[in-house]
Amino acid sequence: MSGLAIIIIIIIVVIIFFIASKYDIRNRGTRTTGNVINVNSRTRTDQYGVSHTTYHITYEFHDSTGKRWTGEASSGSHRSIGSTVTVYYLPDRPSRNVVDL
């Protein structure tokens, strides 16, 4: 097998693992409401002159014990500071969380 084929296989495996991990957190996790506490945007122009903006958000949420946690996510749609988001986290590891954007 060539080096390029091995790299492609590794990338595919990483993508599958990443998607499965997010699905697992949503499936097994606890659902709560969080708040957006920071928004940064980045705009780039593609080869056809079309602008694309990506929003990087930081959100906070509280677990079932009341402890505050934060997470980060990227989205193609704008979120305002203070807006609410749905957060899923693993009860035994709230640092493992995902947000619906």
N, C-alpha and C positions, 0 to 999 in steps of 0.2 A: 504494500500500500504506500502511496506517495505521501510526502509530508503534508501537502495541501489537503488531501483526503482526511488525514488524521485530525488536522486542525478543524475542518468542517464538522467532523463527527463530534469532537469535543465541544464545539460551540452549540451544536444541536442538543447534546446531552445537558449542557448548562442551562439552555433555554427551557427545556422540558422540566428540569429540576426546579427552576425558578417559578414557572407557572404552577407546577404541582404543589410547591410550598405555599404559594399564595392561596390556592384553592383549599389546601388543608387548613390553613388558618381561618379562612371564611367558613369552612365546613365544621370544624371542631371548636372554633373560638367563641368567645363571648362578644356579643354585639353591644356597643355603647355609642354615645354621641360625643364627638370631639369638636374643638374649635380651631380654626385657622389662626395662627399667631404670627406668621410671617409669609410674605410672598415675594419672590424674585422672578423676574422674567428675562428671557434671552430671545432675541429675534435674529434670525439669519435669513439671508436671501439666497434662494436656490439658483441654479444655472439658467432658469427661465425668467428670473426677475421677480419671482413670487416670494413674498415674505412669510415666514413661519415663526410663530412665537410659542415657546415652551415656558410653562409656569412651574416653578419649583416652590412647593409649599412646605411649611413646617406646621404641624398641628399638635395639639395637646389633648389628652383625655385622662380620665381617672379610672383606675381599676376598681374592683368590687370592695377593696379595703379603703378606698379614697386616696390612694397614692397617685401622684401626678406622673404621667409619662409623656414623652414626645415622640414624634415620628416624622418622616419626610417622604414626600412623593412628588412626582412630576405629572403634569397634565397638559393637554392642548387647550383646555378651557380655563378661563380666568376664575379665580376665587378671591374674594375680598377678605382682608383681615377681619376676624370676628364672625365669619360665616361658619355654619355648622357642617360637619361631615360625619358620615357613618364610619366607625372604626371597629375592626374585629381584632381581638388579641387573644393569645393563649393564656388562660387563667394561671397556669403555673410558670409562665414566662412572658409577662406583659411587654417585655422589650421586643418580642416577636409580634408585630402587628402590621395590619394593612388597612388602607382606607379606600372607600369607594369614592371615586371622583367622577 
